[in-house]
Structures are given as C-alpha cells and as structure tokens.
Amino acid sequence: MTPSTPPPWIGSYATRAALDAGTEPIRWLATAQGLYEFRTTAIGTFCVPRPDVPLEMAQEGLTLAIPRMPRALLAALVAQFRTALPSEQLAQVYWEPGPGRFVVDIPPQEADGTSVTTPDATDPYDPARPRVLQVHSHAAGPAFFSATDDADEQATGCYGVIGRLDTALPTMVWRLACGGRHVSLRLCDLFAD
C-alpha cells in the first residue's frame, strides 16, 4: 500500500503540526528524508522511518492536455513583437477548445523600451478559453525573467520572454509558474517541431 491510498486508520500528513493534531492510530509524515510512521500510545509517540513503503516520484515540468503550439505561431509572435520596436510588447495565447485552435491576443497596454504593463482582466483559467501562454518582448534587450516578471507571473501557467528582436536570431526563455514557484521550460515543451 502506498501513502497516497492509506486505509482509514492511517493518516497521511505533510507537516508535523498537522500530524500531531491527527487522531488516527497510525500516522505517516512525508519529509525530505522520506516517509516516517508515528504511533501514539499511553506512554508516548513512537516514530520510525519507513523505507519499505514506496513513495511516488514526480518530475517537475509540464504535461500538456492540449496540442503543443505550432512553430508558425511562434514566428508570428516574433514578427508581431518586431513591429513594436523599439518598445516592448505583451501577447497572450489562448486555446479555443471548440474549434481546437490557438488564438493570439495583444491586449491594451502601455509600453516603452524597458517595460510593458497591461490590465490583465482576462481569467487565465476560463475553461471555454484558457490562457496557454503569456509572453512579452524585451525589444532589443536580452531575453530573461526580471524581478518584476517574477512578482507579476504568479498565476499558474506558462510564460516567455523574447529578446534581441533587432537581430536575425532573437533570444528566448520559457518557464511555468505553479504555487508561487517557477520552473524553466524548453521551447519544445510548448511548441511543436
């Protein structure tokens, strides 16, 4: 039996405080060092490591439930961003499930050569039109995620920056945000060959 499906007499916890408040006769705590089993009796609480209980492994990243975006869409984004030079620009890509297509939206925004702001009133989680990607340019500057991007890009989703748009080969960086954390993505995680 794995910790993800314990019987009702076993409680599974992620924090020691929650475990201590638990009432099951057997309680498991998942820690960075592995799984521990706790049993409380009249004389105290006993704790032993449980290396015999297999823990599921997870791989950080993204598993898409929709097709990857076509490379032609990426080329269209680069071309669009080049029309905004010397200013930055922001675009959002949405998935329309009915027709099964991607749609690019350039929302109203204020931009200059070093920043772009837009009131993001669109719900990125709308099941009728979920946001797949929010991407902005860095005009002629390099592609990187700034401290402002880190603060702004908190909604669960995919993000990108395209820079050096004044050259034949722009630079690009991609990532996902989930639970306030960011994980780098590769171009092939988002776009089909």
ZATORNU-889856 format. One line per field, with one value per residue: residue number from 1; residue in three letters; x, y, z of N, C-alpha, C in turn. Coordinates in pm, 1 decimal. Layout:
REM residues N
num = NUM;... $
residuo = ala;... $
nc1 = X;... $
nc2 = Y;... $
nc3 = Z;... $
cac1 = X;... $
cac2 = Y;... $
cac3 = Z;... $
cc1 = X;... $
cc2 = Y;... $
cc3 = Z;... $
This chain:
REM residues 193
num = 1;2;3;4;5;6;7;8;9;10;11;12;13;14;15;16;17;18;19;20;21;22;23;24;25;26;27;28;29;30;31;32;33;34;35;36;37;38;39;40;41;42;43;44;45;46;47;48;49;50;51;52;53;54;55;56;57;58;59;60;61;62;63;64;65;66;67;68;69;70;71;72;73;74;75;76;77;78;79;80;81;82;83;84;85;86;87;88;89;90;91;92;93;94;95;96;97;98;99;100;101;102;103;104;105;106;107;108;109;110;111;112;113;114;115;116;117;118;119;120;121;122;123;124;125;126;127;128;129;130;131;132;133;134;135;136;137;138;139;140;141;142;143;144;145;146;147;148;149;150;151;152;153;154;155;156;157;158;159;160;161;162;163;164;165;166;167;168;169;170;171;172;173;174;175;176;177;178;179;180;181;182;183;184;185;186;187;188;189;190;191;192;193 $
residuo = met;thr;pro;ser;thr;pro;pro;pro;trp;ile;gly;ser;tyr;ala;thr;arg;ala;ala;leu;asp;ala;gly;thr;glu;pro;ile;arg;trp;leu;ala;thr;ala;gln;gly;leu;tyr;glu;phe;arg;thr;thr;ala;ile;gly;thr;phe;cys;val;pro;arg;pro;asp;val;pro;leu;glu;met;ala;gln;glu;gly;leu;thr;leu;ala;ile;pro;arg;met;pro;arg;ala;leu;leu;ala;ala;leu;val;ala;gln;phe;arg;thr;ala;leu;pro;ser;glu;gln;leu;ala;gln;val;tyr;trp;glu;pro;gly;pro;gly;arg;phe;val;val;asp;ile;pro;pro;gln;glu;ala;asp;gly;thr;ser;val;thr;thr;pro;asp;ala;thr;asp;pro;tyr;asp;pro;ala;arg;pro;arg;val;leu;gln;val;his;ser;his;ala;ala;gly;pro;ala;phe;phe;ser;ala;thr;asp;asp;ala;asp;glu;gln;ala;thr;gly;cys;tyr;gly;val;ile;gly;arg;leu;asp;thr;ala;leu;pro;thr;met;val;trp;arg;leu;ala;cys;gly;gly;arg;his;val;ser;leu;arg;leu;cys;asp;leu;phe;ala;asp $
nc1 = 85.0;58.3;153.3;-28.9;-276.8;-385.1;-533.7;-834.6;-751.7;-502.7;-336.5;-224.6;19.5;156.3;285.0;440.8;289.6;24.5;22.7;56.1;-187.6;-353.1;-571.4;-567.2;-469.2;-231.8;1.8;136.7;417.4;534.8;854.1;1150.4;1349.4;1228.3;961.9;793.3;670.6;434.5;322.3;105.3;93.6;-14.2;217.3;372.5;483.2;579.1;823.6;928.5;1143.1;1018.3;1137.0;1055.9;813.2;702.9;755.7;593.8;743.8;792.3;815.6;931.3;782.1;586.9;291.4;111.4;-237.9;-344.9;-271.3;73.8;180.9;192.6;497.9;475.5;311.9;481.7;666.5;496.9;448.9;707.5;737.0;526.5;613.0;839.3;728.9;663.1;897.3;1083.2;980.2;871.5;644.9;344.2;190.4;-79.9;-159.9;-430.3;-628.7;-881.9;-1118.1;-1347.4;-1324.8;-1070.1;-821.2;-545.6;-531.3;-404.6;-373.8;-335.2;-338.7;-475.6;-221.9;52.1;364.4;723.9;1069.7;1174.3;981.4;654.3;314.1;-7.3;-355.4;-459.6;-733.2;-848.6;-958.7;-726.9;-787.5;-1023.4;-1232.1;-1355.7;-1191.2;-897.4;-592.7;-291.6;-32.9;158.0;345.3;616.3;802.9;1147.4;1230.0;1511.2;1676.1;1827.3;1677.4;1528.4;1404.8;1286.9;1303.3;1064.4;904.6;909.6;758.8;514.8;428.5;260.5;28.9;-84.2;57.9;204.2;491.4;681.8;973.6;1092.9;1375.2;1628.1;1523.5;1604.2;1784.3;1877.2;1842.5;1650.1;1659.3;1528.5;1339.7;1169.1;915.8;730.9;477.5;378.7;207.7;343.1;603.9;868.4;958.4;1191.7;1127.8;1161.4;1182.9;1067.7;887.7;664.1;615.5;547.3;744.9 $
nc2 = -118.2;219.7;553.3;728.2;612.4;540.7;320.2;386.7;397.1;498.9;801.7;1051.4;1300.5;1627.4;1810.4;1849.4;1966.6;1926.4;1647.3;1595.5;1683.1;1495.3;1205.0;938.4;596.7;521.8;724.8;888.3;1073.7;1268.1;1356.0;1546.6;1363.0;1122.6;881.2;867.0;678.5;721.1;630.1;657.6;589.4;520.7;575.7;736.5;887.2;706.5;685.3;583.6;537.4;463.2;308.2;96.0;146.2;233.0;544.1;763.6;911.3;1233.3;1439.1;1756.1;2002.9;2018.2;1874.5;1867.0;1896.3;1960.9;2018.1;2091.0;2424.5;2547.5;2596.3;2799.7;2981.5;3081.6;3209.8;3407.1;3552.2;3655.5;3815.8;3997.4;4120.4;4246.9;4451.1;4630.4;4743.2;5033.4;4953.9;4741.9;4460.2;4283.2;3967.1;3732.8;3392.3;3193.8;2897.1;2767.7;2547.2;2446.7;2491.9;2391.0;2540.3;2774.8;3109.0;3431.7;3711.4;4055.1;4249.8;4569.0;4800.6;4966.2;5070.5;5089.6;5114.1;4959.1;4843.4;4693.5;4722.9;4600.5;4592.7;4300.9;4163.6;3934.4;3607.6;3366.0;3100.9;3029.6;2784.1;2777.2;2922.3;2890.9;3042.2;2979.7;3071.4;3346.3;3596.1;3822.0;4083.2;4184.7;4381.7;4519.5;4422.3;4156.0;3826.8;3747.7;3663.8;3909.7;4064.8;4196.0;4048.8;3804.3;3873.3;3949.5;3727.2;3509.9;3359.5;3030.8;2889.1;2925.9;3106.6;3347.3;3514.6;3713.1;3828.1;4051.2;4133.8;4289.6;4156.0;3887.7;3639.1;3607.3;3593.8;3364.3;3276.9;3045.2;2945.3;2789.3;2872.1;2783.2;2750.1;2969.8;2928.2;2897.3;2719.9;2632.7;2595.9;2419.8;2517.5;2320.1;2208.3;2360.0;2430.3;2273.7;2074.3 $
nc3 = 0.0;-85.1;29.2;-83.9;-88.8;177.5;428.1;627.6;898.0;895.4;887.8;663.9;641.6;576.4;731.9;1052.5;1256.0;1169.9;1170.7;1446.8;1538.7;1434.6;1466.3;1405.4;1464.7;1345.8;1189.7;909.5;798.2;543.3;454.1;369.0;396.7;359.6;421.4;734.3;1009.2;1264.1;1584.5;1851.0;2193.1;2531.9;2665.0;2508.8;2194.1;1920.2;1665.7;1348.6;1064.3;734.2;501.9;351.4;239.2;-67.4;-223.5;-443.1;-726.5;-867.0;-1152.9;-1218.3;-1428.4;-1726.6;-1842.2;-2114.4;-2186.3;-2416.4;-2768.2;-2855.4;-2927.4;-3265.4;-3454.2;-3636.7;-3510.8;-3316.3;-3482.5;-3582.6;-3348.6;-3296.8;-3526.1;-3482.2;-3243.1;-3339.2;-3487.4;-3294.2;-3206.6;-3113.5;-2870.5;-2595.5;-2595.7;-2511.1;-2535.3;-2541.6;-2555.3;-2634.9;-2592.5;-2785.0;-2725.4;-2866.0;-3160.3;-3157.5;-3163.6;-3153.2;-3035.8;-3072.2;-2866.4;-2838.5;-2583.1;-2463.9;-2378.5;-2209.7;-2310.6;-2332.0;-2418.4;-2213.3;-2051.9;-2011.4;-1949.4;-1864.4;-1805.7;-1677.4;-1718.7;-1804.5;-1734.5;-1668.2;-1632.3;-1753.8;-1866.9;-2115.0;-2273.2;-2215.7;-2101.0;-2259.4;-2283.9;-2172.4;-2303.2;-2340.4;-2498.9;-2494.8;-2649.0;-2799.2;-2606.5;-2402.7;-2358.9;-2060.1;-1733.0;-1533.4;-1204.4;-1173.5;-1349.6;-1209.7;-984.6;-1102.0;-1251.3;-1129.9;-1151.2;-1216.0;-1492.6;-1824.6;-1933.4;-2120.3;-2255.0;-2512.9;-2665.9;-2809.1;-3055.1;-3259.2;-3405.6;-3633.4;-3513.7;-3256.3;-2893.0;-2647.9;-2358.6;-2148.7;-1916.1;-1646.3;-1408.8;-1085.6;-793.1;-682.1;-749.3;-993.0;-1287.7;-1528.7;-1878.2;-2190.2;-2534.0;-2694.4;-2516.7;-2531.3;-2799.8;-3110.6;-3335.3 $
cac1 = 0.0;137.0;98.8;-134.8;-405.4;-382.6;-664.9;-885.8;-684.4;-372.0;-344.3;-106.5;34.8;270.5;353.1;442.1;177.4;-96.8;35.9;32.9;-330.9;-424.6;-624.3;-557.1;-370.3;-106.1;8.9;257.2;463.8;626.9;957.5;1256.8;1431.7;1148.5;836.8;806.1;547.7;416.4;216.4;97.8;35.5;-25.4;348.8;440.7;470.8;689.2;847.3;1028.4;1143.8;953.0;1193.3;990.5;692.1;748.9;699.6;586.1;833.4;730.8;911.4;883.6;764.7;454.0;229.8;0.3;-361.4;-380.1;-153.2;173.0;156.6;272.4;612.0;431.0;259.6;599.2;718.3;403.8;474.1;832.3;708.0;443.3;696.2;930.3;655.7;653.2;1028.3;1178.3;910.3;834.5;504.7;295.7;87.5;-132.8;-208.3;-542.1;-675.3;-1026.7;-1143.6;-1448.4;-1260.5;-938.4;-719.7;-479.8;-561.1;-314.1;-439.0;-248.2;-430.1;-435.4;-103.0;141.9;497.8;835.8;1181.6;1218.6;872.0;520.7;211.2;-141.0;-452.3;-491.4;-866.3;-894.9;-937.5;-642.1;-836.6;-1153.3;-1228.0;-1400.7;-1081.5;-786.9;-467.9;-184.8;97.5;174.0;482.6;642.8;933.1;1242.8;1273.5;1648.3;1749.8;1831.5;1562.4;1547.1;1293.4;1328.6;1239.2;925.3;836.7;892.1;648.9;390.1;390.5;227.9;-81.7;-38.8;56.5;330.8;536.4;801.8;1032.0;1167.8;1461.2;1717.1;1438.2;1671.7;1879.2;1815.0;1808.6;1614.9;1677.6;1400.5;1336.3;1033.9;900.5;595.9;456.6;285.6;220.6;439.1;738.5;891.4;1042.0;1227.8;1078.0;1231.3;1098.8;993.1;779.4;547.9;593.8;572.1;850.9 $
cac2 = 0.0;342.4;659.6;804.6;546.7;469.6;284.3;492.6;402.7;562.1;939.8;1099.9;1442.4;1695.2;1891.9;1788.9;2021.9;1855.8;1510.4;1595.2;1704.2;1379.4;1113.0;800.4;523.3;523.5;847.9;897.4;1208.4;1274.3;1455.6;1548.8;1243.6;1003.5;861.9;824.8;630.5;760.7;562.4;713.6;503.0;589.2;614.0;831.8;876.5;633.5;726.9;503.7;558.8;355.9;298.6;-13.6;195.8;306.8;676.4;801.5;1018.5;1327.4;1514.6;1892.5;2034.2;2041.9;1773.0;1935.9;1824.8;2013.7;2007.6;2197.8;2531.4;2532.3;2688.2;2916.0;3077.5;3147.1;3302.9;3520.4;3633.2;3728.8;3920.6;4098.1;4195.3;4333.1;4570.9;4721.9;4803.4;4998.0;4926.9;4605.9;4428.7;4163.4;3891.2;3616.5;3288.8;3120.5;2776.5;2762.2;2403.7;2412.7;2470.1;2329.7;2627.1;2875.2;3246.6;3530.0;3836.2;4164.5;4332.0;4709.1;4807.1;5080.8;5013.0;5167.2;5026.4;4878.8;4784.2;4684.6;4695.9;4582.2;4542.8;4163.3;4136.1;3807.0;3493.8;3268.5;2965.7;3014.1;2658.7;2799.4;2985.3;2901.7;3101.9;2882.1;3135.8;3491.2;3620.5;3961.8;4104.8;4276.5;4466.7;4489.0;4368.3;4009.4;3758.5;3697.8;3694.8;4011.9;4059.7;4237.4;3930.9;3707.8;3920.1;3955.7;3599.5;3419.0;3271.3;2904.4;2895.0;2930.7;3242.7;3356.9;3643.8;3709.3;3945.4;4072.2;4134.5;4368.3;4068.0;3780.4;3528.6;3655.9;3502.9;3331.0;3195.6;2995.3;2884.5;2775.1;2916.2;2693.9;2762.2;3072.9;2888.6;2897.9;2612.3;2657.5;2506.9;2425.5;2558.1;2202.7;2177.1;2442.4;2441.9;2152.9;2087.8 $
cac3 = 0.0;-92.9;112.7;-149.4;-67.2;305.8;482.9;715.5;1027.6;875.6;841.3;591.0;669.8;515.3;833.2;1185.4;1333.1;1128.2;1219.2;1591.3;1560.6;1381.8;1566.8;1359.6;1544.1;1269.5;1109.4;827.1;766.9;430.6;479.5;268.8;416.8;331.2;493.5;874.4;1070.6;1403.4;1659.1;1985.6;2296.9;2660.9;2717.4;2422.0;2049.0;1859.9;1527.4;1277.6;919.7;658.7;367.2;281.3;172.5;-186.1;-248.1;-583.8;-768.8;-959.8;-1232.8;-1241.5;-1569.6;-1781.7;-1926.9;-2180.5;-2217.6;-2548.7;-2854.4;-2845.8;-3023.6;-3387.4;-3466.7;-3713.5;-3414.0;-3258.4;-3585.2;-3587.8;-3230.0;-3319.6;-3625.3;-3415.5;-3149.7;-3415.3;-3531.1;-3179.5;-3176.7;-3008.4;-2743.9;-2560.0;-2619.3;-2444.5;-2606.8;-2471.6;-2646.1;-2576.0;-2659.4;-2802.7;-2736.8;-2967.2;-3290.3;-3140.1;-3223.7;-3070.7;-3075.0;-3011.8;-2828.3;-2795.0;-2503.7;-2448.0;-2294.4;-2214.4;-2323.0;-2383.1;-2448.8;-2098.6;-1973.7;-2069.4;-1849.2;-1919.1;-1707.3;-1716.2;-1665.5;-1857.7;-1644.8;-1737.0;-1608.3;-1818.1;-1943.4;-2251.8;-2347.2;-2121.1;-2148.6;-2273.9;-2272.8;-2170.3;-2347.7;-2371.6;-2560.3;-2433.3;-2760.8;-2841.5;-2492.2;-2394.2;-2300.4;-1924.3;-1644.0;-1438.2;-1072.4;-1196.8;-1405.3;-1101.0;-899.8;-1178.0;-1311.7;-1020.8;-1188.6;-1272.9;-1637.2;-1897.0;-1959.0;-2202.1;-2290.0;-2638.5;-2672.9;-2925.1;-3174.2;-3361.9;-3471.9;-3712.0;-3424.0;-3122.9;-2780.4;-2585.1;-2236.8;-2121.1;-1784.5;-1592.3;-1270.5;-1015.4;-648.6;-646.6;-790.6;-1137.5;-1339.9;-1667.9;-1982.2;-2318.0;-2646.6;-2740.2;-2422.7;-2566.3;-2943.5;-3190.2;-3438.0 $
cc1 = 89.0;74.0;-13.4;-272.5;-406.8;-523.9;-708.1;-817.2;-542.8;-395.1;-215.0;-99.5;160.2;345.8;344.0;325.4;47.4;-94.7;4.3;-114.7;-414.2;-465.7;-614.8;-452.2;-232.4;-108.9;141.7;288.7;564.1;724.9;1058.6;1345.4;1356.3;1023.4;865.9;669.2;547.0;301.5;220.9;29.7;26.7;109.5;423.8;415.6;597.9;701.7;955.8;1026.6;1080.1;1009.3;1130.0;863.2;736.2;677.8;698.6;685.4;758.0;842.0;853.9;871.9;618.0;411.4;106.3;-118.2;-415.0;-257.3;-52.1;143.0;243.2;386.4;572.9;374.1;375.2;658.0;628.7;422.3;600.6;808.4;625.4;527.4;793.0;859.8;646.4;786.1;1023.4;1112.9;893.3;687.2;470.3;187.7;43.0;-186.9;-314.3;-572.0;-826.6;-1064.1;-1242.1;-1386.3;-1123.3;-828.6;-663.0;-512.0;-466.5;-391.9;-331.6;-338.2;-386.5;-319.5;-31.1;282.9;598.2;948.9;1226.3;1106.0;744.0;424.8;77.4;-233.8;-497.6;-624.5;-920.0;-861.6;-851.6;-691.4;-972.6;-1152.8;-1275.2;-1291.1;-962.0;-663.0;-359.0;-50.3;80.5;320.3;498.7;782.5;1018.8;1305.0;1414.8;1731.5;1748.0;1704.0;1601.0;1423.3;1343.5;1260.6;1092.6;845.5;809.2;773.2;515.2;339.1;369.4;114.3;-25.9;-52.2;196.3;361.6;661.7;846.6;1111.6;1245.8;1546.3;1638.8;1496.6;1775.8;1804.4;1770.2;1777.3;1643.6;1543.4;1423.8;1190.1;1031.6;753.3;595.0;352.8;309.6;324.4;582.4;745.9;986.8;1066.9;1166.4;1167.4;1132.6;1009.9;885.2;650.2;512.9;632.0;681.3;792.4 $
cc2 = 123.8;450.3;737.9;741.5;471.0;429.5;389.4;501.4;460.2;702.9;978.8;1250.9;1497.8;1782.4;1822.3;1839.7;1950.0;1711.9;1502.6;1616.0;1586.2;1283.1;966.4;726.5;516.9;648.8;849.6;1043.2;1199.2;1388.0;1453.5;1425.5;1114.2;999.5;811.0;783.0;668.0;679.1;616.2;613.1;584.9;635.5;711.4;808.0;813.0;673.7;639.0;541.9;439.0;349.0;186.6;28.5;278.6;441.5;702.8;913.2;1108.1;1402.7;1653.6;1915.7;2049.6;1922.7;1837.6;1843.2;1869.8;1997.4;2117.0;2300.6;2510.7;2634.7;2812.2;3022.8;3152.1;3248.1;3426.3;3611.0;3716.7;3843.5;4032.9;4184.0;4287.1;4459.4;4674.3;4788.7;4953.8;4966.2;4777.1;4586.0;4298.9;4099.2;3775.2;3519.7;3208.9;2996.9;2782.7;2616.9;2365.7;2388.7;2404.0;2411.8;2722.9;3013.5;3339.2;3657.0;3935.3;4259.1;4478.5;4716.4;4938.8;5024.8;5118.0;5067.8;4937.4;4817.6;4780.3;4650.7;4686.4;4540.3;4404.4;4123.2;4001.8;3694.7;3389.6;3124.7;2939.1;2887.1;2674.3;2860.2;3001.9;2965.8;2995.8;2946.2;3286.3;3517.4;3769.2;3973.4;4193.4;4365.2;4426.3;4429.7;4216.6;3953.1;3705.7;3733.6;3790.2;3989.9;4102.5;4121.4;3828.6;3745.3;3914.7;3818.2;3493.7;3323.0;3143.9;2911.3;2900.8;3074.2;3240.0;3500.3;3622.6;3839.2;3947.5;4067.2;4219.0;4286.0;3959.6;3664.0;3581.5;3549.6;3482.4;3253.2;3163.5;2937.1;2863.9;2834.0;2823.2;2710.3;2863.4;3039.1;2886.0;2785.5;2640.0;2552.2;2520.7;2467.8;2440.4;2157.7;2247.7;2440.3;2313.8;2181.1;2118.1 $
cc3 = 0.0;-7.7;47.1;-128.7;65.6;348.2;584.6;852.0;1018.0;822.3;772.2;605.4;603.2;614.6;968.3;1269.9;1297.7;1178.0;1368.3;1624.7;1511.3;1491.4;1524.4;1444.4;1476.7;1182.4;1035.3;800.2;652.9;455.7;366.2;280.3;386.5;416.4;635.2;926.2;1218.3;1461.7;1802.6;2078.6;2425.7;2712.7;2627.1;2274.9;1993.7;1713.2;1466.8;1129.1;850.9;517.2;284.3;208.7;52.9;-199.4;-397.0;-611.4;-866.6;-1031.4;-1254.8;-1391.2;-1604.4;-1865.1;-1987.0;-2203.0;-2353.6;-2637.7;-2822.5;-2954.4;-3147.8;-3391.5;-3547.0;-3620.8;-3347.4;-3356.8;-3594.6;-3465.6;-3246.4;-3417.3;-3563.0;-3322.6;-3222.9;-3463.8;-3419.0;-3146.1;-3195.9;-2873.5;-2720.8;-2594.3;-2548.6;-2528.4;-2519.7;-2576.0;-2571.8;-2658.9;-2665.4;-2828.5;-2846.6;-3103.5;-3279.7;-3203.5;-3119.3;-3126.3;-2999.8;-2985.2;-2784.0;-2716.2;-2503.0;-2348.0;-2309.7;-2213.6;-2366.7;-2407.7;-2334.9;-2016.6;-2054.8;-1955.9;-1918.2;-1806.3;-1751.6;-1655.0;-1713.4;-1760.5;-1715.7;-1723.3;-1672.8;-1903.2;-2087.4;-2338.8;-2253.0;-2183.5;-2146.7;-2241.7;-2261.8;-2201.9;-2374.7;-2429.8;-2471.7;-2541.0;-2803.8;-2727.8;-2490.3;-2331.4;-2162.9;-1844.5;-1536.5;-1303.0;-1083.5;-1253.2;-1295.8;-1012.6;-972.6;-1220.9;-1204.2;-1055.9;-1250.4;-1424.2;-1694.3;-1937.4;-2046.2;-2219.4;-2417.9;-2648.3;-2798.7;-3056.1;-3286.8;-3436.9;-3549.5;-3624.2;-3284.3;-3016.6;-2711.3;-2457.1;-2206.3;-1981.1;-1752.8;-1452.7;-1209.9;-866.3;-604.5;-681.9;-942.2;-1175.0;-1487.6;-1759.5;-2104.8;-2425.4;-2689.9;-2641.4;-2462.0;-2714.3;-3015.0;-3293.0;-3574.4 $
